[in-house]
Amino acid sequence: MNIEEQLSAISRGAVEIISEDELRAKLGSGRPLRVKYGADPSTADLHLGHSVPLRKLRQFQELGHQVVFIIGDFTGRIGDPSGRSTTRPQLSPGEVRANAKTYAEQAGKILDMGKVEVRYNSEWCDKLSFHEALQIASRSTVARMLERDDFAKRYAEGRPIGIHELFYPIIQGYDSVVVKADVEIGGTDQKFNMLAGRDVQRDFGQEQQVVMTLPLLEGTDGKQKMSKSLGNYIGLTDSPEDKFGKAMSIPDELIIKYLELTTDVPHEVVVEMADAMQAGENPMLFKRRLAGELVKIYDGEAAAARADQHFDALFVQRSKEALEGADLPEFVLPAEISGQEGIPVLHLLTASGLCKTRSGARRMIRQGAVTLDGVSVDDEGSSLSLVDGAVLKVGRRVIRLRLLYIV
């Protein structure tokens, strides 16, 4: 690829690049760029939120650049204050080491780890004398730190800010000096820390790194950033069934964002899906595609097929259990219908009032939105054999069918 083609590929999905002109110049240098990404092992597992920057790193890899993956076993003992309203609890060295054990292995689900430079920032931070640490810290000011939104808010509200927290962005910046980073990527909440890296590099006489911010991925609750501590996460090491089920639980408005940021579905196909949803297509179809794609990426196609079948079996069973004793609106079938052995599904849907027209009924069937006693009805030309008390569901509307027996 030429420079402009590389820039176009790299910038896709990025929120901000500081600065694009600097990145263009670095790409034009003719040498592989050193692209840095750091993750503190605050928990034992990586989740789908981590996959967003890891997938961007893979793009850089595929373009021939050098990925530097820093496991923050030193900074993890401090606790990243980004986006925090209170001081993050400090982890012990033992806790950090235990959590860090599988980070590189999990990252290998996305990256070619044979070509990744994996570093632990305790390599250099543990060797710093107190005097050296103070010298690095002296290059920043309290006023500069209070420009940071989360610090400014906590200061204004009278919430305590630990002195050690002020060191965090400085140390992250020093990491960039040690590994001679050309580019650093991270979520939008890391912007301040990554810009601090530019400042520290400049003070050490290095060329400043380009900062690339990426979107934060909301968790399955659709409200807060994906986080294991909040329980709204999809783990990279979750079972295929759990991945599939969790993906199926996300709010409809996040389907397109998840498809774009976390799967290999081509951009033009995602755009088509977004247009189809906007036009009224059933979101469940696209959510199911998302769930299958996620399992396929991390566990393979066979596992994706099994997870799909498992979800169906579980969903149908739960639907039956939930509806067995439910107080549902009832529709009494006329005598001439009740006496039939098989009732055309299109006739049933319109006669019951769940669909206004036969064309509307066909559309709901094609979208997979029609079930009878929890079993999907997918043939618009079929006739259904009914029993008294059967539950018919179309989209979110549910009724109980009553047969009028003639004696």
Residue, then its C-alpha position, 0 to 999 in steps of 0.5 A: m500500500n502507498i502512504e495514503e492507502q495505509l493512512s486510510a486503513i489505519s484511520r478507519g474507526a479512529v475517533e482522533i489522530i494527533s496528528e494526521d500530518e505527523l502520522r503521514a510523515k512517519l509512514g513516509s519514513g520508509r521504516p516500520l513504525r513502533v506502535k505501542y499499546g499498554a494494558d494493566p492486568s487489573t483483572a485476569d481476563l481480557h474482554l471484548g472492549h480490549s479487542v477494539p485496540l487489539r484489532k487496530l494493532r493487527q491492522f498495523q501488523e498487517l501493514g508491516h509495522q512493529v507492535v509493542f504490547i506493554i503489560g503494565d505490571f508496574t502501573g497496575r500497582i498504581g491503578d489508572p485514574s482514567g474515568r474514575s471518580t474515586t481512587r482505584p484500589q492498589l493491587s499487590p505485586g502478587e495479584v498483578r503477576a497472577n493477572a498478567k500470566t495469560y494476557a499475552e496468550q489472550a492477545g494472541k487470539i487477535l495478534d500474531m504474537g510471534k511478531v509482537e514485542v511484549r514488554y513488562n513496564s516493571e523492567w524499567c520502572d522497578k530499576l528507577s531510583f527515587h531521585e530518577a522518579l522525581q526527575i521524571a515527575s519534575r517535567s510536569t506540573v500540578a496545574r497540567m494534571l488538573e487539566r484532566d477532566d476526572f482530576a478536575k471534577r474530583y478536585a472541584e467536588g472535594r474528593p481526594i486525589g492521591i499523589h501516586e495517581l498524579f504519577y500514573p500518566i507520567i510513568q505511562g509517558y516514560d514507557s513511550v520513551v523506553v520503547k521509543a514509540d512512534v504511535e500509541i493507541g488507546g480508548t478515548d479515556q486514555k487521551f490525557n495519558m497518551l498526550a503526556g507521553r508526547d510531553v515526556q518524549r519531547d523532554f527526553g529529546q525524542e520525536q513525539q509519538v502520534v496519539m490515536t484514540l479509539p471508541l470505548l465499547e459499552g458493555t452488555d448493559g448498554k450504559q457504561k464502558m465494558s468492565k469486568s468489575l461491572g459485570n457487563y463484559i464479554g470475555l475473550t475466554d468465555s465459553p462459546e455459549d456464554k459469548f453467544g448469549k451475552a451478545m444476544s443480550i445487548p441493546d439493539e442500538l449497539i448492534i451496528k457498533y459492535l459489528e463495526l468494532t469487534t468483527d470482521v464483517p466488511h464495512e459495506v455489509v455493516v452499512e447495509m445492515a444499518d440501513a435494513m434496521q433503519a427500514g424496520e427489519n427485525p434487529m434480532l436477525f443482525k444480533r444473531r449474526l453478530a453473536g455468531e461472528l464473535v464466536k467464530i473469531y475466537d472459537g471457530e465455525a463449529a463452535a459458533a454453530r453449536a452455540d447458535q443451537h444451544f441458544d435456540a434450545l435454551f431460549v425456547q425452553r425459557s420461553k415455554e416456562a415463562l409463558e406456561g402460567a402467564d396471564l396472556p390476552e386470549f383469542v378464541l378461534p371461530a368454530e369453522i377454524s377450530g374444527q380444521e386439522g391444519i390452519p394456514v399460518l397467514h390466515l391465523l396471523t391476520a384473523s387473530g389481529l397480530c398482523k393487519t395484512r397477509s403481506g405484513a404476516r409474510r414479512m414477520i415470518r421472514q424476519g423470524a419474528v413468529t413462534l408457536d409455543g416457542v418454536s419458530v414458524d419459518d414457512e409462510g405457506s405452512s398450516l399449523s395444528l393447534v392445541d387449546g392454550a397454545v401461545l402465539k408470538v409475533g414480535r413482542r405481541v403474545i396471545r393464547l389461543r383458545l379452540l371453540y369445540i363443538v359438541 
